[in-house]
Amino acid sequence: MGRGRPQRIWVKMHCEGCLHGSINYQLTLEEQAVFFKLIMLSAVCTGEPGTISDNDGRAMPHWYIANELHAPLEVFESTLKKCIKEGRLSENTVGILVTNFKVYQSEYERQKPYRKNKQKGEPTQAELDASDYHISLALKFKEFRKTVGRDPNLGEEKAILEEAEREYNNPKP
């Protein structure tokens, strides 16, 4: 639907919330279906995930959105009214906004760069961070060994070196 935006093909839904949450007694089954479809529509509608508007960033008529969802206009209007009252949705001149859209989303997009690096055989950021950590510890060892090697009576430095060596040999995950 939207121009120049990455296509989102699915949204995540919180099973416990959908099956046992307040939505079950606040909305009829028809209204629940409309609400879930609004979440899906907001994922594919514009370049701004969580917003239902036209490509120019303007609100679409309610009758048009209801038609897109294959829902009777009356059911759409009652869903919108109840969801705004409960804070699930909001509406302004831009369109209809899903209040906690990120809650309904996966980590897929955020994790995509890490997966690409893995496919290329490049280290992930976590692996690079771990590598930097080990390099800094190795440099500390080298410096401490020089100091301790000159004066064997430097007990504090020896203790620090021993602690650093234990940390290096047993890295934190």
URVENBEL-V989239 format. One record per residue. N is the residue number from 0. PSI is psi as a letter, one per 30 degrees, with the letter a starting at -180 (NA if undefined). Layout:
BEGIN
[[N/PSI] [N/PSI]]
END
This chain:
BEGIN
[[0/e] [1/l] [2/k] [3/h] [4/l] [5/k] [6/k] [7/k] [8/f] [9/l] [10/l] [11/l] [12/k] [13/j] [14/e] [15/e] [16/e] [17/e] [18/e] [19/g] [20/l] [21/f] [22/f] [23/f] [24/f] [25/f] [26/k] [27/l] [28/e] [29/e] [30/e] [31/e] [32/e] [33/e] [34/e] [35/e] [36/e] [37/e] [38/e] [39/e] [40/e] [41/f] [42/f] [43/f] [44/e] [45/a] [46/f] [47/j] [48/k] [49/g] [50/k] [51/j] [52/l] [53/l] [54/f] [55/g] [56/h] [57/l] [58/k] [59/l] [60/k] [61/e] [62/e] [63/e] [64/e] [65/e] [66/e] [67/e] [68/f] [69/h] [70/k] [71/k] [72/e] [73/e] [74/e] [75/e] [76/e] [77/e] [78/e] [79/e] [80/e] [81/e] [82/e] [83/e] [84/e] [85/f] [86/g] [87/e] [88/l] [89/l] [90/k] [91/a] [92/f] [93/e] [94/a] [95/k] [96/k] [97/j] [98/e] [99/h] [100/e] [101/f] [102/e] [103/g] [104/l] [105/l] [106/g] [107/e] [108/e] [109/e] [110/f] [111/e] [112/e] [113/e] [114/e] [115/e] [116/e] [117/e] [118/e] [119/f] [120/g] [121/l] [122/k] [123/l] [124/e] [125/e] [126/e] [127/e] [128/e] [129/e] [130/e] [131/e] [132/e] [133/e] [134/e] [135/e] [136/e] [137/e] [138/e] [139/e] [140/e] [141/e] [142/e] [143/e] [144/e] [145/e] [146/e] [147/e] [148/e] [149/e] [150/j] [151/f] [152/g] [153/i] [154/e] [155/e] [156/e] [157/e] [158/e] [159/e] [160/e] [161/e] [162/e] [163/e] [164/e] [165/e] [166/e] [167/e] [168/f] [169/i] [170/l] [171/k] [172/NA]]
END
